[in-house]
Amino acid sequence: MKVLITGATGLVGSELVSQCHEKGYDVNYLTTSKKKIVSELNYQGYFWNPTTAEIDQNCLDGVSVIINLAGSSISKRWTKGYRQEIIDSRVNSLELLKNTLLKTERHSVKSIVSASAIGIYPDSLSDYYTEDETKVDDSYLGEVVDVWENKIDEFEALGLKVAKVRIGLVLSNDGGALPEIAKPVNYFVGAAFGTGEQWQSWIHISDLAGIFLHIASFELEGVYNGVAPNPVTNIKLVKEIAKVLNKPLFLPNIPKFVMYTILGDMAYILFASQRVSSKKIEEEGFIFRYANICQALGAIYESDDECVDSKTKITKEFVS
């Protein structure tokens, strides 16, 4: 199988490429940086620029599935201009892919698996969301994901099988949110945000890449939540990070107004609560390697501490 990946040089994309190669899949990838183009037997780069609608159509050669991870980060201050960039980066990249498929008379693409986000689910401390939820969060982030998913759905008109992965908090020591959350803990100033009761539906980066490949390999369709089976509250997450780093937590929780003063509207992502189910992808045969937060953090930080929940005792030796 040959896969075309957008965003292949990013955090999730790099892990996805690695897992593709482990399975013997060839990878074509699109990049906006000509310096990042390499040409190897099973890893071929192609230039594109969604802003100007420029793309090397050879990127589709031999490809049977597209995995789309393109989109500007939401972890930057949401100025008026950057708000538009967040949406445009997602819409323009998908529009360019769609138009390229339409213009390419002979291609072998059968399906597209695209990133989405759990930010589409309404902020709630009590609800437990499955993919059947139809309500959309009445926030800017909810708007972004709604527009994004509607654009992804347009590929159905091309006869492609379409799948969307609603991604939660991605845990990796190589980037993303975890190093930023862990940094104050390391310097003895770690604390939960607000009440700390907001749900964090997280996933280890290895499992997330695995979900994308599972969907691609079995040509699954529809919406799938890219989260681990056991969400945790924000205070639980911070405590587990402190535990694995062997650091104390003694500061009071950080009030909302402080973070909104520092980050502006982007602080919303720190306080939004989405408790999300992973049952659907598990029913399709996907097996999580990291189902519990202590497992995931232990693997990331190579901790020898034992992971214990109410039913299961899992040591690092068992999960490695």
ABEGO torsion letter per residue (X at the ends): XBBBBBGAABAAAAAAAAAAAAAGBBBBBBBABAAABBBBAABBBBBBBAAAGBBBAAAABGBABBBBABEBBAABBBBAAAAAAAAAAAAAAAAAAAAAAAABABBABABBBBBBBAAABBBBAABBBBAABABBBABAAAAAAAAAAAAAAAAAAAGBBBBBBBBBBBBBAAEEAAAAAAAAAAAGABBBBEAGABBBBBBBAAAAAAAAAAAAAAGBBEBBBBBBABBBBAAAAAAAAAAAAGBBBABBBBBAAAAAAAAEAAAAAAABBBBBBAAAAAAAGBBBABABAAAAAAAAAGBABBBBBAABBBBAAAAX
